C-alpha cells in the first residue's frame, strides 16, 4: 500500500476529511442520493450513531496522515430480526480512485463484519455505477434486486441496485 495504512477513523481526526469526501460525492455523483452538501456538525451525529451501534469506520491514510478513503456499515433495517444484516458504504477521495483503495476498504469491512457475527452485507449501489458494481462482484457479492426509478438527481431517474454478500457467521444465530 505504498506507505498507506488502515486506521480506525475518529470524529476528532477524520470528520472534516470524511465530510469533504461525502460532499464531493453529493455534488458530483449519484453515489449518494443527497442534493445538498452536509454541514460539519452533521458528522457529530454520524459518528455517534456508528459508536452506539458498534459499527466500524475504517479509513486509508497516506504516509502523511491524509485520509484517502473510508468505509463503514450500519443497521440495514431497524427491526430486531435484521440484527445479523448490515448495509455498508465505501467512499474514496476523487483524486485517489482506481488505486485499489475501495478493494482494501471492502476487505477490511468484510473482516470486521465476520468478527461481529454479521451474516449478510448489503450494498445499495446506483445501478449506473459500473465501478462499484464490478468491485462488489469481484468480492463475491451478488445482485439480489434493483428498485427502478426510486431516486431523482441530475435531472434523471435513478435505479438502486442491491448487492449482497452472505458470510458464514454467526455459527449459532438466535431469535430475540
RAKAVEN-V302301 format. One record per pair of residues at least 12 apart in sequence whose C-alpha atoms are under 10 Angstrom apart, sorted by the first residue. I is the first residue (numbers start at 0). J is the second residue. D is the distance in whole Angstrom. If there is no record, write none. Layout:
# RAKAVEN-V302301
I,J,D  I,J,D
This chain:
# RAKAVEN-V302301
0,59,9  0,60,10  0,61,9  0,62,10  0,98,9  0,99,9  0,100,9  0,103,9  1,61,8  1,62,8  2,60,9  2,61,6  2,62,5  2,63,9  2,64,10  3,59,6  3,60,5  3,61,4  3,62,6  3,63,9  3,64,9  3,65,9  3,66,10  3,67,9  3,100,10  4,58,8  4,59,6  4,60,5  4,61,7  4,62,8  4,64,9  4,66,10  5,57,7  5,58,6  5,59,5  5,60,7  5,61,9  5,66,10  5,68,10  5,69,9  5,103,9  5,104,8  5,107,8  6,56,9  6,57,6  6,58,5  6,59,6  6,60,7  6,64,10  6,66,9  6,69,9  7,55,7  7,56,6  7,57,5  7,58,6  7,59,9  7,69,9  7,70,10  8,46,9  8,55,8  8,56,5  8,57,5  8,58,6  8,59,9  8,60,10  8,66,9  8,69,8  8,70,9  8,71,10  9,46,8  9,50,10  9,56,8  9,57,9  9,58,10  10,42,7  10,43,7  10,44,10  10,45,9  10,46,6  10,47,9  10,56,10  11,43,10  11,46,10  12,64,10  12,66,10  13,42,10  13,56,10  13,58,9  13,64,10  13,65,9  13,66,7  13,69,10  14,39,8  14,40,9  14,41,9  14,42,6  14,43,8  14,45,9  14,46,8  15,38,10  15,39,7  15,40,10  15,42,8  15,66,10  16,65,8  16,66,6  16,67,9  16,68,9  16,69,10  16,92,9  17,39,10  17,42,8  17,58,9  17,66,8  17,67,9  17,68,8  17,69,7  17,70,10  17,90,9  17,91,9  17,92,9  18,36,9  18,37,7  18,38,8  18,39,7  18,40,10  18,41,9  18,42,7  19,36,9  19,37,9  19,38,10  19,39,9  19,92,8  20,66,9  20,67,9  20,68,8  20,69,9  20,90,7  20,91,7  20,92,6  20,93,8  21,33,10  21,36,8  21,37,8  21,69,10  21,90,7  21,91,9  21,92,9  22,34,9  22,35,8  22,36,5  22,37,6  22,38,9  23,36,8  23,92,8  23,93,8  24,36,9  24,90,8  24,91,9  24,92,9  24,93,8  25,37,9  26,153,10  27,93,10  27,153,9  28,125,10  28,128,9  28,152,9  28,153,9  29,124,9  29,125,6  29,126,9  29,127,9  29,128,8  29,150,9  29,151,9  29,152,7  29,153,8  29,157,8  30,88,9  30,89,10  30,90,9  30,123,9  30,124,7  30,125,6  30,126,10  30,127,10  30,128,8  30,131,9  31,88,10  31,90,10  31,123,10  31,124,9  31,125,8  31,152,10  32,125,9  32,149,10  32,150,7  32,151,8  32,152,7  32,157,9  32,159,10  33,150,10  33,151,10  33,152,8  34,151,10  34,152,7  34,153,9  48,73,8  48,74,10  49,71,8  49,72,8  49,73,7  49,74,9  52,72,10  52,73,7  52,74,8  53,72,10  53,73,9  53,115,9  54,71,7  54,72,6  54,73,6  54,74,9  54,85,9  54,87,10  54,108,10  54,111,9  54,112,9  54,115,9  55,70,8  55,71,6  55,72,7  55,73,8  55,107,10  55,108,8  55,111,7  55,112,9  55,115,10  56,69,7  56,70,6  56,71,5  56,72,8  56,73,10  56,88,10  56,89,10  56,104,10  56,108,9  57,69,5  57,70,5  57,71,6  57,72,10  57,89,9  57,104,7  57,105,10  57,107,8  57,108,8  57,111,10  58,70,6  58,71,9  58,89,9  58,90,9  58,91,9  58,100,9  58,103,10  58,104,7  58,107,9  59,91,9  59,100,7  59,101,9  59,103,8  59,104,7  66,91,9  66,92,8  67,90,9  67,91,6  67,92,5  67,93,9  67,94,9  67,95,6  67,96,9  67,100,8  67,101,10  68,89,7  68,90,6  68,91,4  68,92,6  68,93,9  68,95,8  68,96,9  68,100,7  68,101,8  68,103,10  68,104,8  69,88,8  69,89,6  69,90,6  69,91,6  69,92,9  69,100,9  69,101,8  69,103,10  69,104,7  69,105,9  70,87,7  70,88,6  70,89,4  70,90,6  70,91,9  70,101,8  70,103,10  70,104,6  70,105,7  70,107,9  70,108,7  71,85,10  71,86,9  71,87,6  71,88,6  71,89,7  71,90,9  71,104,9  71,105,9  71,107,10  71,108,7  71,111,10  72,84,10  72,85,6  72,86,5  72,87,4  72,88,6  72,89,9  72,108,8  72,109,10  72,111,10  72,112,9  72,120,9  72,121,9  72,122,9  73,85,5  73,86,6  73,87,6  73,88,9  73,120,10  73,121,10  74,86,6  74,87,9  74,121,10  75,87,9  75,119,9  75,120,9  75,121,7  75,122,10  79,174,9  79,175,7  80,173,9  80,174,7  80,175,7  81,117,10  81,118,10  81,119,9  82,116,10  82,117,8  82,118,9  82,119,10  82,172,10  82,173,10  82,174,10  82,175,9  83,112,9  83,115,9  83,116,7  83,117,5  83,118,5  83,119,6  83,120,9  83,166,10  83,168,9  83,169,8  83,172,8  83,173,10  84,112,9  84,116,9  84,117,6  84,118,6  84,119,5  84,120,6  84,121,7  84,163,10  84,164,10  84,165,9  84,166,10  85,112,8  85,117,7  85,118,8  85,119,6  85,120,5  85,121,6  85,122,9  85,163,10  86,119,9  86,120,6  86,121,5  86,122,6  86,123,8  86,161,10  86,162,10  86,163,9  87,105,9  87,108,8  87,109,10  87,112,10  87,120,7  87,121,6  87,122,6  87,123,8  88,101,10  88,104,10  88,105,9  88,108,9  88,121,9  88,122,7  88,123,8  88,124,9  89,101,7  89,102,9  89,104,7  89,105,7  89,108,9  89,122,9  89,131,9  90,104,9  90,131,10  91,104,9  96,130,10  97,130,9  99,134,9  101,130,10  101,131,9  101,134,8  101,135,10  102,131,10  102,134,7  102,135,9  102,137,9  102,138,8  105,134,9  105,135,8  105,138,8  106,138,8  108,120,9  109,138,9  109,164,9  109,166,9  110,166,10  112,166,8  112,168,9  113,166,7  113,167,8  113,168,6  113,169,8  114,168,8  114,169,9  115,168,9  115,169,8  116,166,9  116,167,9  116,168,5  116,169,5  116,170,8  116,171,9  116,172,9  117,165,9  117,166,7  117,167,9  117,168,6  117,169,6  117,172,10  118,164,8  118,165,6  118,166,5  118,167,7  118,168,5  118,169,6  118,170,9  118,172,9  119,163,7  119,164,6  119,165,5  119,166,6  119,167,9  119,168,9  120,140,9  120,162,8  120,163,6  120,164,5  120,165,7  120,166,8  121,140,9  121,141,10  121,142,10  121,143,9  121,161,7  121,162,6  121,163,5  121,164,7  121,165,9  122,135,8  122,140,9  122,141,10  122,142,9  122,159,10  122,160,8  122,161,6  122,162,5  122,163,6  122,164,9  123,144,10  123,145,9  123,146,10  123,158,10  123,159,6  123,160,6  123,161,5  123,162,7  123,163,9  124,145,9  124,158,9  124,159,6  124,160,5  124,161,6  124,162,8  125,145,9  125,146,10  125,150,9  125,157,7  125,158,6  125,159,5  125,160,6  125,161,9  126,145,8  126,146,9  126,147,9  126,157,7  126,158,5  126,159,5  126,160,5  126,161,9  127,157,8  127,158,8  127,159,9  127,160,9  128,159,10  128,160,9  132,160,9  132,161,10  132,162,8  135,162,7  135,163,9  135,164,9  136,162,8  136,163,9  136,164,9  138,164,8  139,162,9  139,163,8  139,164,6  139,165,9  140,161,9  140,162,6  140,163,5  140,164,5  140,165,8  141,161,8  141,162,5  141,163,5  141,164,7  141,165,9  142,160,7  142,161,6  142,162,4  142,163,7  142,164,9  143,160,8  143,161,6  143,162,6  143,163,7  143,164,10  144,159,8  144,160,6  144,161,5  144,162,7  144,163,9  145,158,7  145,159,6  145,160,4  145,161,6  145,162,9  146,158,6  146,159,5  146,160,6  146,161,8  147,159,6  147,160,8
